[in-house]
Amino acid sequence: MRDKPKSSRLASLALGSLLVAAAGVASGQAWPPPPASIKGTLAFSETIVFDYDRDGTQDRVQFWIELEGKPATGEPGKFGAEEESGSVSYFVLDLERQERIDDWLLGFNMAGGGGGFPVAGQPYPITNIRIDGRTATFELQGAKWTITDGGDSWEKDTIEIETGGRKKEGKFYGGDITVTPDPQTIWKPVDITENRRCNRCHEEAAISMAAEGGPHAELECAACHVEHPPKAPGTFPQCLECHYPHDDSMVAASCVSCHSSHNVDLVQYAITVPDEHCTACHQEAAASLQASGTRHMGLDCVICHQAEHGAIPTCVDCHGAPHPENMMARPERCLRCHVGAHETKVRR
């Protein structure tokens, strides 16, 4: 949001500024930091020919893994403690049909030791899961895996598999892995003297503020939480008492459709958010889209940029595979010919 002039901001802070937080709490919207976890899919083969359905026709496919897991949390036997859980499963991607195949018959032996590993459609449990920043380690079928999430692309992710004392670096050909750090190990409440008593009982909220609270993280809790229940039901200043709206059509209730209180920097929204709230900041993209004359101009922004601010789908998410499979195997190739989603012109 566009901030008010400095003098106005200082006055607002004195009253209990940046009250997106308060409005979010009042509306029941609170997004605490997600727990440590690893999740994603990765292609570990190039295009190969493989009759996965044994119909006598050789199919052009890739082999993929699907991975998810979270380490144990809390003290075993105590309230709130959770055991670790996770699995790896293998599937085939039929490149011509752009279809995921879980029930493939032949199997593919990554371990190199025989024994029919892995089996089609079977999730294999992973154990000893550890999350250290953006790196996850775990054990699978006697091998130790180390995966580092290098960013929002498989090209930046790394994997190492250690078996029998030998380490081998894996190679990727698509997909992405997300390693979510443990918020308790990365973030601590901002040490504000006036907030220490609050943090004793509300540590999770304090950590959320430190992690994604933006300028809210520097506020005293009492700036927004002026009374403690049950002494008062909890009335909070509205967002627009401190901030100008993105668009003149916005009211205070509009703010909490995207922002929460303790996680100001985390922008999440529903499919009902109108274009006006997006185009106020993204004017150039909106103008390009409206001038394109293509079918995309009839879509709401949130149809493509769903759920989380900055989310960008690939072309094949909506358009399937209109070109030969060797082109569609790499969605990033679309931009070699198409200018972009907001224009979709074809370069000649």
C-alpha angles and dihedrals in degrees: 000000000000110000125228121245116292096258091052091047092053091051091048092050090054089056094048107286135209093032097176079104095057093045090050093052092046091052093049093248111135124151110191117193110282117251121258111282147141123226140158149084130267134187109226099181136054119234109304135174112247132156094220095167095042094230093135094258121110109231128205106235147153126220116232139182126217114206135184133159147140130202125241115278132202129008114311112256094017126111113276095018116137130196120235116263136180147124145197122219131180127224140171124236113213100215097197094051094031087224131141113234117200097166099064113151110208100055125208123247108221094165094058092219102101123231098123097280120191111030120207115265095000121128113220115211119238122210141192091036114188129179119200110174107301094342123093127191128189142150125250125179093337095313126108115227125199117190125180121197104220097178143298095321135066088231089072097043121096133200133191125186120198118197124170092348093307120116124207129183114228125222127220132208102181147340128061141254124214120202111191112203123228104263091208092062097043105037132045127179114275105258102243111159095220091053099052095093091049093049092058090072101020102046094137092056091046092052090049089053092050093048102044107358096109110193089349089072090073095054128100111248090235090061087079104012096060095168132026119232134277087030089063131009091235121263118186135191115257124251094246091059086075105021138049113234123250089239134018090240092065123103129188092272089057092065096063091053087077108012132056128198108249095028102051094152092054106084113195128161146174129249089258096070107120123234092244090071090055102039093054087077101022098053096142094052091046092051092050091050094049092048093049097078089210131128091261091071089070093060126092114242092244092057089074101021095051130184101336130055111253095021110148122186124211120248093250091058088077107014101045114203112325092158134055115295095249088063097041094050087079110044091187087070089073090081091060087076106014116066093217145292093283094053108016092191115153118238113228 
